[in-house]
Amino acid sequence: MSIRNTIEMFRGLLFPLIALCALLFFFTAVANLSRGYSGEEQRQLEEAIRRGAAACYADEGVYPDTLDYLVEHYGIRIDESRYVVDYSIFAENLMPDITVLKKER
């Protein structure tokens, strides 16, 4: 095999190799983006619950006893198929402990 044939063979493989690398990079970027979006959504849900609890305290003078009260009276929406919320209240005048966890699929 001559050097010219070897160079032609590498030229023929160069484009598919570059295309494969570009596709791998694209799919990796999309996967990372979707993971980041999910984490942001989880953080926003936790913040919305905290704001709802604070609004309840400002309006009524006490933090809500249950998460259901916030959902019913303050418009909090929780996608229960994706998230689990732990809402623990210690006293009427202390901010509840709020934890949002993503469910594993």
HURA-V217123 format. One record per pair of residues at least 4 apart in sequence whose C-alpha atoms are under 8 Angstrom apart, sorted by the first residue. I is the first residue (numbers start at 1). J is the second residue. D is the distance in Angstrom with one decimal. If there is no record, write none. Layout:
<<I	J	D> <I	J	D>>
//
This chain:
<<1	5	6.4> <1	6	7.0> <2	6	6.4> <3	7	6.2> <4	8	6.3> <5	9	6.1> <6	10	6.3> <7	11	6.2> <8	12	6.2> <9	13	6.4> <10	14	6.0> <11	15	7.3> <12	16	7.8> <13	17	6.1> <14	18	6.2> <15	19	6.1> <16	20	6.1> <17	21	6.3> <18	22	6.2> <19	23	6.2> <20	24	6.2> <21	25	6.1> <22	26	6.1> <23	27	6.2> <24	28	6.1> <25	29	6.1> <26	30	6.2> <27	31	6.2> <28	32	6.2> <29	33	6.1> <30	34	6.2> <31	35	6.4> <32	36	6.2> <33	37	6.2> <34	38	6.2> <35	39	6.4> <36	40	6.2> <37	41	6.2> <38	42	6.3> <39	43	6.3> <40	44	6.1> <41	45	6.2> <42	46	6.4> <42	83	7.8> <42	100	6.7> <42	101	7.4> <42	102	7.2> <43	47	6.3> <43	100	7.9> <44	48	6.1> <45	49	6.3> <45	78	7.5> <45	100	7.5> <46	50	6.3> <46	98	7.0> <46	99	6.9> <46	100	5.9> <47	51	6.1> <48	52	6.1> <48	76	7.1> <49	53	6.2> <49	70	7.6> <49	76	6.7> <49	98	7.7> <50	54	6.2> <50	98	7.4> <51	55	6.0> <52	56	6.2> <52	70	6.5> <52	74	6.1> <52	76	7.2> <53	57	6.2> <53	63	5.8> <53	64	6.4> <53	70	7.0> <53	95	7.5> <53	96	7.9> <54	58	6.2> <54	63	7.1> <54	95	7.7> <55	59	6.1> <56	60	5.7> <56	61	7.3> <56	62	6.9> <56	63	6.0> <56	64	6.6> <56	70	7.9> <56	74	7.7> <57	61	4.6> <57	62	4.6> <57	63	4.8> <57	64	7.5> <57	93	7.9> <58	62	7.7> <61	93	7.7> <62	92	5.0> <62	93	5.7> <63	92	5.3> <63	93	6.4> <63	94	7.2> <63	95	6.7> <63	96	7.4> <64	69	6.3> <64	70	6.7> <64	92	7.6> <65	69	7.1> <65	89	6.7> <65	92	7.7> <66	70	7.1> <66	87	7.1> <66	89	7.8> <67	71	6.4> <67	87	6.2> <68	72	6.0> <69	73	5.9> <69	74	7.7> <70	74	5.0> <70	75	6.8> <70	76	6.1> <71	75	5.3> <71	76	4.5> <71	77	6.2> <72	76	7.5> <78	83	7.3> <79	83	6.1> <80	84	6.3> <81	103	7.5> <82	102	5.9> <82	103	5.3> <82	104	8.0> <83	100	6.6> <83	101	5.6> <83	102	4.5> <83	103	5.3> <84	100	5.8> <84	101	5.2> <84	102	6.3> <84	103	6.6> <85	98	7.1> <85	99	5.7> <85	100	4.5> <85	101	6.4> <86	97	7.7> <86	98	5.7> <86	99	5.1> <86	100	6.4> <87	96	6.6> <87	97	5.9> <87	98	4.8> <87	99	6.7> <88	96	5.5> <88	97	5.1> <88	98	6.6> <89	94	7.5> <89	95	7.2> <89	96	4.4> <89	97	6.3> <90	94	6.7> <90	96	6.6> <91	96	8.0>>
//
